[in-house]
Amino acid sequence: MENLLLTSELARTLYKSVVSLPIIDFHNHLPVNDIVGNRQYRDLTELWVAADPYKHRAMRICGVPEQLITGNATSKEKFLAWAQTVPKLLGNPLWHWSRLELLRVFGIEEELTPETAESIWRRTGEMLATPQYRTQVILERFNIEYAAPCCTLQDSLEPFTLNGASALAGKAMRLVPSLRGDNLLSPTPELLAQLSSRLDAFHRAGCRIADHALDAGFRYLPDTGEDRDVLANGIKDELATTSAMLRLLGQEYARRGWILQLHIGALRKTSDRLRREAGPAGGYAGIGHSCDIASISAFLNDLERLPFGLPRTILYTLNPVDHAALAVLAGSFPGDGVRGKVQLGPAWWLCDHIHGMKDCFEVSSAYGVLSVFNGMTTDSRSILSFVRHEYFRRAFCAWLASKVDAGEMPDEYPRLEQLARQICYENAKAVLQL
């Protein structure tokens, strides 16, 4: 795995310059209570398979029965079903990630297969039973500087307070909440009454990022100056209420200096059967049609015209068709004297593989300015998924070297190394003011 994705000497040299940089992960769904409580996982299924919808999706595609994925089979039976699946995943990023996760966390070099499954199950079980494999110690292996798990407005912030996070004292990783605001777009009077005070509480807990999902079919009504009346009268027109609430929240974020993330284009309502059996995050969502760029533009334009202005904004799209359009749109809303105020985010969810990442590198450089790109975040529920930062860094260094080979970038190592360090670490650190 030493030269995974790194097919040239320049790529390998560039990767060596970024491999030891700390990780800044500004958007994820990590289990906060497991981290603060320093959970000890009983086996590899609990740690690695049970909470990962990427794996569940692949297992279903390979014909594994749901009982062996999210059903009532034993942990070992589920693990063996995953072991049957892994060798079939050549060409899928899960094959790379699984190899890296076993190697970086457990020191296991062999691939998980039906033949190696019993040995890997036994060895990892022995390791997980020791204090060196409790949650916080596992995370220390990844050199994480900053992690921002998603929380709803109503979630307890105790894990992020000085008392709740006392177990993390002395650790290198800073754990702060990020706000997941999907349930804020259909507000109740009670929610509106507590909104400002709860946002202040999030800010005191270290939150500097809010996230909203604008799913497939999103539409937006531009500002008419009637937001106060629309929100005061309750949800009579859902589109008008959602649009007014987005404006209100955008202003609250801008006033506090937060970053707004927009995750655009997921088709979440696909299989009713799987929603019943596996829950809302079961790994069966799809990619929606190309998003309404005019609606996104109108929303950003309204925020720019309002008193507190447009906050820093990161645009993610699940449909790769929209990468170029959103990269161009980002340049339509520059901040006066602000570097990369609005930008295309990293390849997201179903696109966070080598092809999606390369596409984002290409469009960010061709339609925008690559050097301001904020880099990678995992958007994951698995504490082992931080290997995806390694995957991203390898992919970026390989892509950068390929541009030199093609004569599209200068063969000047100091400049290339500076760009690699910016994308893999320094830009995110600067934007978050760490």
DRENZA-482296 format. One record per atom (N, C-alpha, C): residue in one letter; x negated, y, z. Coordinates in steps of 0.001 Angstrom, whole numbers, plus 500000, padded with zeros to 6 digits. Each point is the difference from the previous one (the first is absolute). Example, Ala and Ser with C-alpha at 12.3 -4.5 7.8 and 13.67 -1.06 7.14 Angstrom:
REM DRENZA-482296
a486810494310507800;a500890501190500000;a499100501200500000;s500350501050499280;s499180501190500060;s500770501090500730;
END
This chain:
REM DRENZA-482296
m499182498785500000;m500818501215500000;m499141501277500000;e498686499835500080;e499130501163500145;e500184501008498876;n500147499507498775;n500110500896498851;n501407500046499424;l501003499712500823;l501391500067499547;l500290501339499333;l500457499955498753;l500354501152499164;l498798500824499552;l498828499766500568;l498823500846499736;l499145499333498927;t500236500357498749;t499405499265498881;t498756500672499435;s499528501081500616;s498783500655499522;s499152500422501193;e498721500254499731;e499101500419501071;e500419501345500563;l500463500909499134;l500446501308500478;l501211499853500916;a500945499154499623;a501179499784500848;a499588499470501361;r499074499055500017;r499551499423501276;r499273501036500850;t499207500849499372;t499275501031500743;t500959501034500567;l500970500407499204;l500996500955500490;l500784499414501176;y500365498730499881;y500764499379501073;y499194499959501295;k498729499765499913;k499156499993501193;k500021501354500705;s500226501059499241;s500007501336500596;s501302500312500730;v501068499205499767;v501291500289500632;v500496498870500890;v499376498837499936;v500527498832500693;v500068500210501507;s499094500787500554;s499959500183501456;s500759501232500473;l500607500730499100;l500763501180500412;l501200499576500844;p500359500780501012;p501199499666500789;p501248500007499130;i501038499369500498;i501289499932499299;i500952501031500586;i500619500763499114;i501093500894500372;i501244499477499289;d500968499541500774;d501205499384499443;d501196500844500425;f500452500882499112;f500963501028500390;f501456499594499800;h500245498753499574;h501395499545499872;h500030498484500085;n500618499475501056;n500136498552500133;n501184499686500910;h500282498729500138;h501106499518500837;h499473499037501061;l498852500309500559;l499382499112500981;l500889499842501233;p499939498835500653;p500775499782501232;p499334500711501181;v500471501201500310;v499344500859500990;v499920499330501363;n501093499375500427;n500000499376501327;n499006498842500080;d499811499293498885;d498994498932499986;d498601500568500192;i499766501176499404;i498669500615500101;i499758500502501421;v500931500802500508;v499814500577501333;v500018498907501069;g500846498979499805;g500051498893500944;g498898498977499809;n499173500198498955;n498863499111499721;n500462498545499901;r500979499781499134;r500620498681499853;r498985498914499648;q500207498838500555;q499233498811499632;q500907499093499179;y499680499839498731;y500818499184499105;y499725498527500261;r501043499201499947;r499861498582500326;r499364499203498869;d500244500417498759;d499468499226498882;d499936500897498770;l499486499453498916;l499774500783498792;l501300500400499310;t501046499216500187;t501288500397499426;t500515501267500666;e499972500047501311;e500441501201500716;e499205501226499567;l498700499845499864;l499134501126499683;l500086500400498537;w500103499031499119;w499633500193498601;w501146499860499008;v500951499133500312;v501026499647499013;v501382500548500355;a500376499915501266;a501387500250500398;a500485501401499647;a499132501009500113;a500449501386499823;a499610500595498655;d499583499170499059;d499474500526498735;d500926499684498828;p500846500952499597;p500934499729498895;p499307499778498659;y498756500475499836;y499258499696498771;y499837498484499860;k499593499368501087;k499818498543499976;k501341499296499796;h501026500495500668;h501322499380499876;h500476500045498550;r499786501108499338;r500433500148498610;r499293498970499116;a498681499889500184;a499230499055499182;a500435498559500269;m500267499679501253;m500411498641500333;m501334499666499339;r500926500931500016;r501300499752499358;r499825499771498504;i499166500843499369;i499781499858498561;i499420498629499677;c499188499470500906;c499378498685499797;c500904498848500429;g501244500305500385;g500966498948500275;g500033499498501428;v499381500721500932;v500030499580501397;v501398500268500575;p500636499055500662;p501323500228500588;p499940501075501095;e501088500744500141;e500033501097500975;e499782499503501429;q500396498772500277;q499786499444501336;q498522500032500377;l499106499841499005;l498563499981500230;l499373501391499906;i500844501023499787;i499496501368499894;i500483500819501187;t501309500206500085;t500552500771501119;t501000499181500808;g500127498721499681;g500985499150500671;g499498499411501305;n500580498860500398;n499732499438501324;n498963498890499993;a499180499934498937;a498892499047499994;a498974500397501063;t499136499080500378;t498978500298500995;t498926500907499398;s499218500632500870;s498915500866499538;s499040499242499095;k499661498780500378;k499046499247499189;k500595499639498647;e501269499633499976;e500637499688498716;e499994501218499077;k500245501179500548;k499973501222499186;k498582500282499504;f499014499779500861;f498619500210499589;f499615499041498875;l500377498744500116;l499672499028498962;l500692500339498680;a501196500575500086;a500688500444498780;a499236501154499354;w499458500886500821;w499171501094499464;w498711499431499395;a499412499014500652;a498787499374499475;a500258499337498643;q501191499453499811;q500358499428498701;q500118501081498928;t500344501218500425;t500267501089499056;t498732500698499539;v499042500210500900;v498836500841499700;v499262499593498723;p499703498713499756;p499258499656498777;p500746500333498716;k501307500204500105;k500806500311498813;k499996501483499660;l499303500816500791;l500122501452499894;l498848500665499257;l499243499249499221;l498932500620499226;l500581501094499102;g499374501176500034;g500514501143499258;g500860500916500834;n500438499540501174;n500798500817500907;n499087500545501099;p500181501264500427;p499116500544501042;p500038499220501306;l501095499270500250;l500062499213501224;l498891498958500075;w499553499509498873;w498912499028500015;w498726500661500514;h499707501191499496;h498831500743500475;h500147500385501466;w501169500558500354;w500193500478501375;w499888498846500998;s500572498863499651;s499964498864500925;s498568499533500229;r499213499938498938;r498588499626500156;r499284500998500898;l500230501287499769;l499330501036500787;l500450499980501459;e501281499767500240;e500509499994501377;e499383498859500814;l499925498818499408;l499385498883500706;l498511500235500228;l499349500625499011;l498561500229500112;l499673501094501008;r500663501133499895;r499644501149500840;r500423499820501461;v501110499317500229;v500499499865501369;v499484498731500672;f499940498897499243;f499649498718500611;f498661499434499527;g499372500648499031;g498745499478499479;g500153498744499180;i501208499738499491;i500272498784499219;i499825500314498523;e499050499330499371;e499664500300498612;e500812499196498995;e500467498814500389;e500700499182499021;e501423500513499763;e500488499684498816;e501371500363499648;e500978499142500793;l501139500593500362;l501072499225500610;l500686499170498919;t499974498698500160;t500640499063499072;t500658498904500839;p500784499129499383;p500544498874500767;p498896499133500625;e498840499941499348;e498909499176500499;e499281500645501191;t499917501332500019;t499299500682501094;t500947500466501103;a501298499834499814;a500991500599500906;a499854499498501435;e499853498696500187;e499926499455501361;e498786500548500742;s498873500047499322;s498785500511500631;s500141501484500345;i500542500785499084;i500165501432500244;i501009500243501116;w501068499229500012;w500999500123501076;w499368499734501368;r499198498960500066;r499375499638501279;r498976501041500438;r499127500414499070;r498940500947500368;r500556501359500388;t500954500492499222;t500576501309500339;t500797499921501292;g500655498872500242;g500734499829501253;g499079500084501202;e498834499397499897;e499021500071501091;e499519501427500215;m499776500718498913;m499537501392500117;m501092500901500570;l501223499828499536;l501095500855500463;l500309499804501483;a499576498902500561;a500228499746501428;a499011500730500895;t499015500683499394;t498968500685500780;t500273501497500059;p499454500710500990;p500199501459500099;p499440500761498804;q499037499422499292;q499383500679498856;q500944500109498802;y501177499368500094;y500951500060498892;y501356500548500430;r499989500782501076;r501195500769500303;r500103501145498995;t501162500624499922;t500296500950498929;t498987501133499906;q499700500645501110;q499099501149499943;q498602499613499544;v499540498823500393;v498660499571499606;v499970499659498505;i501097499418499503;i500088499747498558;i499915501316499233;l500734501001500454;l499998501284499304;l498630500665500031;e499257499797501076;e498661500587500078;e499096499492498884;r500258498810499506;r499166499437498932;r500088500823498717;f501053500785499850;f500216500730498751;f499454501425500024;n499475500467501121;n499436501348500074;n501055501049499633;i501133499941500694;i501114500906499724;i499835501275500833;e499988501121499336;e499905501283500696;e501377500552500352;y500978499769499122;y501318500639500141;y501046499088499389;a501072499753500735;a501119499211499481;a501298500649500445;a500954500117499078;a501247500715500277;a501200499115499673;p500409499130500918;p501180499155499766;p501284500816499937;c500961499525499231;c501286500685499843;c500884499793501229;c500702501056500384;c500998499948501067;c501203500826499557;t501199499578500395;t501173500826499755;t500084501087501065;l500847500980499762;l500128501123500925;l500433499535501382;q500751498892500065;q500533499523501269;q499039499055500736;d498922499577499354;d499084499049500636;d499284500631501193;s499697499164500970;s499229500469501148;s498580500348499566;l499505501113500526;l498629500411499720;l499050499595501116;e500506499224500961;e499170499578501133;e498706499321499570;p500022499132498958;p498733499364499607;p498919500990499569;f500416501219499619;f499030500978499508;f499618501045501051;t500637499949501155;t499666500957501051;t498739499554500720;l499470500867500833;l498782499670500729;l500196498758500862;n501193499884500624;n500257498822500833;n500159498742499153;g500817500132498946;g500271498822499182;g498783499504499246;a499131500915499610;a498834499620499202;a498735499877500843;s500158499902501313;s498824499932500861;s499136498789499677;a500645498935499498;a499234498805499647;a499029500273498861;l500254501064499221;l499140500327498874;l498892500969500380;a499935500391501264;a498972500936500438;a498623499434499684;g499181500824499400;g498657499568499656;g499902499291498670;k501133499694499369;k499972499348498697;k499747501044498915;a499432499562498899;a499705500928498911;a501262500417499258;m501025499148500005;m501197500255499207;m500933500987500698;r500415501016499268;r501030500911500476;r501337499537499446;l500949499709500884;l501319499492499613;l501028501088500242;v500651500474498931;v500996501071500109;v501239499599499210;p501154500549500347;p501207499672499229;p500075500791498706;s500632499417499010;s500467500771498851;s501520499835499961;l500690501010499538;l501458499985500044;l500570499355498753;r500827498972500192;r500754499393498900;r501392500603500043;g500329500830499018;g501188500827500104;g501199499587499180;d500052498750499536;d501109499605499130;d501360500170500670;n500084499685501293;n501295500067500678;n500385501428500366;l499189500975499640;l500317501402500295;l500810500659498892;l500134499333498866;l500638500645498854;l501515499935500043;s500554499253500954;s501449499970500242;s500218500384501455;p499838501263500323;p499893500412501405;p501338500045500725;t499937499708501287;t501125500209500904;t499778501318500738;p501041500562500600;p499794501217500804;p498989499791501127;e499990498803500595;e499056499710501081;e498564500013499482;l499802499440498808;l498660499994499434;l499523501416499710;l500866500807499411;l499616501379499687;l499661500778501265;a500717499714501080;a499772500727501243;a498632499684500600;q499539498773499820;q498736499598500617;q498824500029499027;l500250500342498751;l498971499876498968;l498727500776500349;s500142501282500294;s498812500821500221;s499191499531501205;s500680499669501085;s499280499571501201;s499306498664499777;r500629499091499249;r499361498714499738;r498801500162499067;l500118500881499007;l498851500258499133;l498846500601500801;d500326500864500957;d498954500550500866;d499326498893500804;a500798499040500479;a499433498885500766;a499082499155499124;f500406499757498755;f499134499280499065;f498700500768499783;h500103501309499858;h498806500817499766;h499036499888501186;r500553500057501211;r499140499875501185;r499337498629500076;a500666498979499448;a499440498647499997;a498990499790498884;g499758501029499197;g498989499918498952;g500533499845498602;c501321499938499825;c500573499819498670;c499700501201499112;r499549499736498796;r499759501049499017;r500526499610498619;i500728498890499937;i500483499488498712;i501440499531500150;a500843500379499048;a501374499495499931;a500200499332498647;d500869499012499990;d500177499185498803;d501487499832499711;h500367500161498743;h501388499772499582;h500022499129498758;a500884499026499992;a500195499140498839;a501093500604499129;l499656500303498773;l500968500463499006;l500167498856499012;d500969499150500279;d500108498739499278;d500523500198498582;a500047498887499266;a500486500018498621;a501354500702499935;g500143500885499028;g501245500736499838;g500035501319500755;f498908500392500662;f499986501244500761;f500336501192499097;r500904500828500522;r500333501266499347;r499982501108501037;y499860501220499545;y499826501131500907;y500807501186499502;l500677500693500940;l500717501238499685;l499173501184500469;p499617500904499118;p499189501149500402;p500706500877501021;d499222500808500675;d500468500860501085;d500999501040499483;t501127500098500692;t501005501021499671;t500156501020501119;g499206499848501052;g500110500908501139;g501098499607500971;e500610498825499829;e501124499585500843;e499649498817500906;d498709499768500239;d499599498823500773;d500597499978501396;r500055501158500654;r500535500041501362;r501442499504500023;d500809500467499031;d501399499563499947;d500118498528499651;v499155499537499071;v500048498597499578;v499713499081501179;l498950500291500768;l499618499152501121;l500973500130501166;a500534501197500206;a500934500208501109;a501314499262499773;n500379499803498748;n501285499372499688;n499922498483499897;g498811499432500245;g499878498545499940;g499902499508498571;i499955498660499868;i499765499406498678;i501314499921499236;k500259501033499197;k501156499965499105;k499535499708498575;d498848500551499666;d499383499731498708;d498603499459500289;e499807498702499809;e498745499367500406;e498799500605499289;l500131500286498713;l498879500569499260;l499639501377500526;a501014500835500267;a499734501339500523;a499369499925501384;t500482499083500831;t499459499860501356;t498560499510499968;t499725498973499182;t498635499486499890;t499048501084499524;s500406500765499001;s499145501064499467;s499751501085501033;a501050500382500732;a499847501025501034;a499092499508501123;m500146498727500357;m499179499448501080;m498547499899499579;l499738499645498759;l498622499962499521;l499360501378500073;r500758501024499660;r499459501359500088;r499711500379501448;l500952499693500901;l499801500311501408;l498759499301500539;l499854498713499699;l498866499242500493;l498692500488499380;g500035500303498720;g498797500522499348;g499506501271500655;q500921500851500404;q499609501234500688;q499463499722501403;e500619499045500691;e499498499628501326;e498580499442499903;y499734499211498966;y498659499447499839;y499000501101499636;a500399500881499092;a499088501076499599;a499674500901501187;r500990500285500837;r499792500868501164;r498984499401500961;r499951498685500063;r499086499329500924;r498680499604499347;g499863500272498709;g498770499630499310;g499884498526499692;w501140499305499862;w499996498569499716;w499871499744498493;i499703498749499686;i499972499522498619;i501311499261499729;l500611500286498863;l501224499314499576;l499626498921498991;q500407498768500280;q499823498908499052;q501354499607499416;l500052499876498688;l501212499570499318;l499719498674499296;h500683498946500442;h499861498685499374;h501198499793499073;i499730500005498704;i501032500167498981;i500187498716499182;g501255499608499804;g500307499035498956;g500190498555500383;a500082499679501305;a500234498599500367;a501449499610499747;l500190498802499498;l501332499412499828;l500175499003501136;r500599500434501099;r500027499194501216;r501174499018500040;k501066500301499299;k501163499114500021;k499933499066498807;t499380498857500225;t499919498986498947;t500789498769500442;s499368499083500695;s500647498731500376;s500715500130501349;d501321499940499966;d500768499989501253;d499665498770500833;r499742498888499339;r499676498774500723;r498732500179500833;l498966500559499387;l498749500177500736;l500121501068501078;r500812501000499761;r500210501014501043;r500622499348501234;r500936499096499779;r500609499300501138;r498996499087500696;e499198499299499222;e499116498983500564;e498701500567500555;a499447501034499338;a498655500465500348;a499971501395500590;g501116500742499957;g500012501351500540;g499631501033498950;p500076501293500361;p499832501067499012;p498589500155499450;a498984499465500691;a498615500127499521;a499463498647499562;g500799499250499308;g499661498614499711;g499153499753498779;g499571501048499294;g499118499792498865;g500695499721498692;y501264500384499888;y500747499704498777;y500445501267499265;a499504501155500409;a500360501249499318;a499439499997498577;g500572500858499169;g499551500112498621;g499560501414499680;i499577500190498762;i499593501311499496;i501175500612499263;g500372501214500389;g501092500690499330;g499569500583498665;h500964500532499279;h499683500645498725;h499201501266500250;s499494500593498942;s499215501229500122;s500798501042500775;c499329500674500940;c500726500910500890;c500381501295499291;d500905500737500610;d500447501285499470;d498966501056500383;i499044500234499113;i498913500947500278;i500560501392500252;a501079500357499311;a500589501321500188;a500502500186501426;s500549498943500607;s500460500109501383;s498832500194500963;i498917499242499799;i498820500163500847;i499454501421499858;s499942500482498773;s499499501358499750;s500881501050500662;a501316499829499883;a500915500979500600;a499857500030501517;f499791498841500613;f499809499937501444;f498720500729500416;l498893499704499319;l498742500673500319;l500108501504499766;n500700500387498948;n500172501417499693;n500796500714501087;d501064499350500488;d500785500607501073;d499156500187501258;l499227498974500357;l499162500135501189;l498991501130499825;e499453500131498821;e499006501051499757;e500598501389500173;r501305500137499730;r500658501313500071;r500534500332501384;l500107498987500868;l500563500212501332;l498956500617500942;p500425500565501133;p499094500804500845;p498699499323500399;f500024498721500380;f498769499342500447;f499246499326498862;g500579500029498803;g499304499508498827;g499976498492499871;l499199499556499067;l499864498583499664;l498877499389500836;p500272498942500771;p498911499349500724;p499100499224499041;r498830499638500470;r499201499039499226;r500889498794499689;t499903499492498784;t500912498942499566;t499238498936499230;i500305498743500301;i499447498861499268;i501155499267499335;l499895499791498697;l501047499366499206;l499586498571499653;y500762499029500490;y499775498600499653;y501142499565499085;t499691499217499000;t501068499429499186;t499819498502499877;l501102499273500103;l499941498549499841;l500018499603498536;n500455500893499137;n500023499705498570;n498756500618499356;p499051499177499520;p498764500562499447;p500227500889498787;v501170499884499385;v500322500892498883;v499947501464500444;d500256500244501282;d500067501372500502;d498670500537500517;h498945499190499985;h498724500477500524;h499551501294499312;a499995500002498675;a499510501173499272;a500899501208500236;a501311499785499953;a500930501127500160;a499842500654501365;l499836499199501047;l499859500566501343;l498616500616500203;a498975499431499350;a498673500615500074;a500017501387499367;v500730500135498910;v500132501316499362;v500841500934500871;l501105499489500530;l500880500829500830;l499254500536501215;a499109499193500564;a499228500453501160;a499246501286499687;g499483500110498789;g499273501198499610;g500878501202499734;s501307499792499987;s500932501112499802;s500295500733501295;f499573499435501134;f500273500611501306;f498713500108500829;p499018500744499465;p498762500162500763;p500216500960501160;g499261499811501065;g500019500968501090;g498952501059499746;d500304501237500295;d499059501089499770;d498776499805500893;g498893499594499406;g498786499766500762;g499954498678500729;v500980499110499747;v500064498699500682;v499580498907499026;r499084499170500429;r499457498945499148;r500952498793499988;g500513499649498816;g500833498801499851;g501252500030500848;k500733501110499981;k501160500117500891;k501064498950499707;v500314499809498727;v500919498937499583;v499211499049499107;q500137498715500252;q499247499063499176;q500691498650499920;l499620499265498959;l500452498616499864;l499323499158501063;g500785499153500679;g499440499130501013;g499358498760499401;p499413499159500838;p499398498759499506;p501053499030499492;a499553499030499228;a500906498965499497;a500723499360501178;w501322499918499889;w500839499698501159;w500744498684499826;w500011499203501063;w500847498822500144;w499759498997498877;l500943499862499083;l499869499020498934;l498930500380498983;c499432501192500133;c498966500472499079;c498609500009500619;d499842499584501286;d498693500167500636;d499070498815499727;h499844499709498699;h499073498997499507;h498995500701499090;i499077499256499453;i498919500609499228;i500530500810498815;h501057499522499340;h500515500703498825;h500709501293500412;g500811499940501072;g500666501208500470;g499024501032500507;m498972499536500723;m498990500930500504;m499265500685498858;k499589499217499006;k499304500595498861;k500884501007499279;d501283499699499898;d500919500924499341;d500057501326500753;c500043499928501341;c500008501238500784;c498687500758499852;f498870499285499945;f498723500679499775;f500014500721498650;e500500499302498995;e500003500576498649;e500874501248499915;v501234499900500489;v500910501136499836;v499606501148500933;s499462499676501177;s499576501075500902;s498858500792499396;s499112499326499267;s498880500702499383;s500398500667498690;a500852499347499205;a500358500536498687;a501026501124500075;y500948499894500928;y501078500984500092;y499843500945501189;g499082499697500898;g499803500840501178;g498528500197500264;v499607499944501263;v498600500117500396;v499702498865500963;l499227499041499538;l499747498794500777;l499329500298501336;s499134500998500043;s499189500235501197;s500814500444501208;v501289500355499825;v500829500387501148;v500903498855500468;f499934498855499329;f500855498844500309;f499732499525501425;n501079499739500766;n499856499654501419;n499651498546500269;g499979499158498981;g499555498636500208;g501079499056500480;m499580498947500664;m500806498818500261;m500709500037501352;t501206499444500035;t500657499667501259;t500725498674499803;t500170499211501070;t500454498620499811;t501504499851499829;d500816500848500677;d501450499848499990;d500398498580500412;s499301499422500950;s500169498581500313;s500448499768501425;r500598498815500220;r500408499567501336;r498980499077500655;s499010499571499267;s499048499010500493;s498728500674500494;i499543499625501200;i498784500623500514;i498755499516499256;l500117498937499217;l498857499559499202;l499908500714498660;s501010500799499661;s500060500594498665;s498988501120499795;f499221500333501032;f498986501042499803;f498913499558499033;v499933498716499658;v499069499590498948;v500370500644498667;r501217500509499886;r500389500642498741;r499206501280499765;h499489500604501067;h499097501135499801;h498705499540499337;e499510498832500390;e498820499448499323;e500321499727498533;y501146499403499750;y500424499714498629;y500074501297499184;f500597501035500597;f500104501299499324;f498613500567499708;r499118499969500974;r498663500566499811;r499230499248498926;r500144498694499988;r499375499221498933;r500586500378498641;a501326500115499944;a500653500331498734;a499575501379499508;f499913500969500916;f499630501346499579;f498551500053499525;c499087499365500723;c498596500009499589;c499815499304498664;a500743498904499785;a499918499296498725;a500544500877498869;w501110500679500266;w500574500882498974;w499051501153499680;l499419500587501032;l499083501123499812;l498798499571499161;a499445498837500305;a498868499495499228;a500386499732498556;s501228499534499782;s500440499723498625;s500124501283499188;k500348501089500657;k500091501288499282;k498610500485499595;v498996499720500834;v498623500336499629;v499559499154498814;d500286498693500051;d499634499105498907;d500645500430498690;a501214500556500089;a500717500428498792;a499573501386499528;g499089500642500726;g499550501338499628;g500976501097500365;e500976499695500864;e501018500985500362;e499627500797501248;m499018499518500743;m499506500718501173;m498485499982499970;p499366500995500604;p498537500066499946;p499360498918500869;d498894499479499541;d499248499002500760;d499097500729500997;e500642500662500955;e499301500785501019;e500458499494501364;y499190499130500585;y500446499289501194;y500437500899501146;p499284501077500354;p500451500826501134;p501418500541499820;r500350500391498778;r501352500513499756;r501027498887500108;l499667498836499483;l500919498868500068;l500196499541501447;e498919499961500760;e500110499597501393;e500851500999500780;q499811501288499747;q500808501010500685;q501479499800499690;l500335499732498736;l501395499794499612;l500562498748500684;a499224498933500034;a500467498765500645;a500266500230501486;r499137500723500670;r500185500266501424;r501215500901500237;q500220500956499111;q501183500860500134;q501287499186499902;i500080499150498987;i501230499256499750;i500238498948501082;c498937499369500459;c500135498878500940;c500134500440501446;y499681501274500301;y500024500403501409;y500150501502500222;e499140500791499390;e499851501394500411;e501227500858499713;n500685499776498887;n501167500830499678;n501120499796501020;a500284498755500342;a501053499726500981;a499627500604501358;k498746499903500372;k499553500546501270;k500194501515500032;a499685500655498891;a500134501448499936;a501459500439500030;v500856499317499250;v501409500373499939;v500668499823501362;l499631498944500714;l500573499751501326;l499319500803501104;q498952500727499626;q499267500851500938;q499512499201501205;l499401498850499719;l499527499130501071;l498647500486500521;
END
